[in-house]
Amino acid sequence: MARQEDDPGLPIKFGPCCNAEYDPEPLSPFLDEVIRRAREACERNARRVAMSRREFLLPVCGAATTLAVLDACTRQALGIPTVCTHKGFSGGSRFANPADVGPAAQRHPDVNFVVYHSGFEARTPEGPYTAARANVGVNRLITSMRRAGNRTLQES
């Protein structure tokens, strides 16, 4: 993809910074591939939402896409499978309840699970996890994991 004068580039810079006092080391083949894929993904996503590439890159859209590509490339390089799912903002749909995440994680301990919104419901007040609130909002994900025997949850 040819770089144009009005192209802001990727919102996340990879590699060393240089003030022209020395020539920085070239990027690794891994980072070259991350940059190539991130630029392609930003271009594709911009077209999908009917924005110019520049319009797409300036808000958080470009950073989120770049980080998603970096994550995917890293996981591919390390051989770590990842499953992403959306749970929450359901409007009452049973498919958005995170109750099935814990059993799935237990059956597949070699897989990383990314659970978008973690069962959050807009009209449900969130609070600390307690036994009385174990089946409310985000607490449903914690309850699912605990029932499946997983006592560790990683926040990101």
Secondary structure per residue as TSV (DSSP state, phi and psi in degrees):
chain	resnum	aa	ss	phi	psi
A	1	M	-	360.0	123.3
A	2	A	-	-73.7	138.5
A	3	R	-	-86.4	130.9
A	4	Q	-	-103.7	161.4
A	5	E	T	-59.2	-36.0
A	6	D	T	-91.0	6.3
A	7	D	-	-77.9	119.2
A	8	P	-	-74.7	-3.1
A	9	G	-	73.9	-174.3
A	10	L	-	-75.6	146.9
A	11	P	S	-73.5	-15.8
A	12	I	S	-115.1	122.5
A	13	K	-	-90.5	134.8
A	14	F	-	-109.0	143.4
A	15	G	S	95.3	-179.4
A	16	P	-	-76.4	155.8
A	17	C	-	-91.8	152.1
A	18	C	-	-144.0	135.0
A	19	N	-	-103.6	20.8
A	20	A	S	75.6	9.6
A	21	E	S	-80.8	-19.6
A	22	Y	S	-153.4	163.8
A	23	D	-	-89.9	120.1
A	24	P	-	-69.5	159.3
A	25	E	-	-62.5	145.0
A	26	P	-	-67.1	155.4
A	27	L	-	-67.8	152.4
A	28	S	-	-72.3	158.7
A	29	P	H	-56.5	-34.4
A	30	F	H	-61.1	-49.4
A	31	L	H	-67.5	-35.7
A	32	D	H	-57.7	-42.2
A	33	E	H	-68.7	-40.4
A	34	V	H	-59.1	-46.5
A	35	I	H	-63.4	-44.3
A	36	R	H	-59.8	-48.5
A	37	R	H	-67.1	-37.2
A	38	A	H	-65.7	-42.2
A	39	R	H	-63.3	-41.9
A	40	E	H	-64.0	-43.2
A	41	A	H	-66.1	-40.3
A	42	C	H	-64.3	-41.9
A	43	E	H	-62.1	-47.1
A	44	R	H	-63.0	-46.1
A	45	N	H	-67.7	-35.2
A	46	A	H	-62.8	-45.1
A	47	R	H	-62.9	-39.3
A	48	R	H	-62.1	-33.4
A	49	V	T	-103.4	16.3
A	50	A	T	57.4	45.4
A	51	M	-	-121.9	157.3
A	52	S	-	-72.5	160.3
A	53	R	H	-59.4	-41.3
A	54	R	H	-61.8	-46.1
A	55	E	H	-60.7	-37.0
A	56	F	H	-70.1	-37.7
A	57	L	H	-76.0	-27.0
A	58	L	S	-71.0	-43.4
A	59	P	S	-80.3	-168.2
A	60	V	H	-66.5	-13.8
A	61	C	H	-54.5	-45.7
A	62	G	H	-66.4	-42.5
A	63	A	H	-64.9	-43.5
A	64	A	H	-62.6	-43.0
A	65	T	H	-64.9	-43.7
A	66	T	H	-61.9	-44.2
A	67	L	H	-66.3	-37.8
A	68	A	H	-63.2	-40.6
A	69	V	H	-67.6	-42.7
A	70	L	H	-59.0	-44.7
A	71	D	H	-61.6	-46.3
A	72	A	H	-62.7	-42.3
A	73	C	H	-65.9	-40.7
A	74	T	H	-64.1	-45.9
A	75	R	H	-64.2	-38.9
A	76	Q	H	-64.4	-43.5
A	77	A	H	-64.6	-35.0
A	78	L	H	-90.0	-10.7
A	79	G	T	75.8	30.5
A	80	I	-	-100.8	115.5
A	81	P	-	-74.6	145.4
A	82	T	E	-132.6	136.8
A	83	V	E	-118.3	127.6
A	84	C	E	-109.9	138.9
A	85	T	E	-144.0	153.1
A	86	H	E	-106.5	119.8
A	87	K	E	-131.7	120.6
A	88	G	E	125.3	177.7
A	89	F	-	46.5	47.6
A	90	S	-	-88.8	-24.9
A	91	G	T	64.9	24.1
A	92	G	T	97.6	-1.1
A	93	S	-	-68.0	133.6
A	94	R	G	-68.8	-20.9
A	95	F	G	-74.5	-16.3
A	96	A	G	-94.7	0.7
A	97	N	-	-78.2	130.7
A	98	P	G	-81.0	13.8
A	99	A	G	-59.6	-27.0
A	100	D	G	-85.1	-7.5
A	101	V	H	-70.1	-45.7
A	102	G	H	-57.1	-52.2
A	103	P	H	-60.5	-37.6
A	104	A	H	-65.4	-41.7
A	105	A	H	-65.7	-36.3
A	106	Q	H	-66.5	-41.3
A	107	R	H	-72.5	-22.3
A	108	H	-	-130.0	70.7
A	109	P	T	-67.9	-14.8
A	110	D	T	-88.1	2.3
A	111	V	S	-108.4	138.6
A	112	N	E	-90.1	131.7
A	113	F	E	-107.6	128.7
A	114	V	E	-109.6	118.7
A	115	V	E	-114.0	98.6
A	116	Y	E	-65.8	129.3
A	117	H	E	71.4	-11.7
A	118	S	E	53.0	22.4
A	119	G	E	97.1	7.8
A	120	F	E	-60.3	136.5
A	121	E	-	-123.4	128.4
A	122	A	T	-58.2	-36.2
A	123	R	T	-96.9	10.2
A	124	T	S	-106.8	119.3
A	125	P	-	-66.1	129.5
A	126	E	-	-90.5	157.2
A	127	G	-	-165.8	-173.5
A	128	P	-	-63.4	152.3
A	129	Y	-	-70.3	123.8
A	130	T	-	-138.6	161.8
A	131	A	G	-59.2	-37.2
A	132	A	G	-68.1	-25.5
A	133	R	G	-111.4	21.3
A	134	A	T	-63.0	-25.5
A	135	N	T	-114.2	34.4
A	136	V	S	-123.1	130.7
A	137	G	T	53.5	-135.0
A	138	V	T	-62.8	-27.8
A	139	N	H	-56.7	-25.2
A	140	R	H	-61.4	-35.5
A	141	L	H	-67.5	-44.5
A	142	I	H	-60.4	-45.0
A	143	T	H	-60.6	-43.1
A	144	S	H	-60.7	-44.1
A	145	M	H	-66.1	-43.4
A	146	R	H	-64.3	-43.0
A	147	R	H	-63.0	-29.7
A	148	A	T	-84.3	-2.6
A	149	G	T	95.6	5.6
A	150	N	-	-93.9	117.3
A	151	R	-	-100.5	-2.5
A	152	T	-	-115.5	130.6
A	153	L	-	-125.5	135.6
A	154	Q	-	-102.7	128.3
A	155	E	-	-96.1	145.7
A	156	S	-	-136.4	360.0
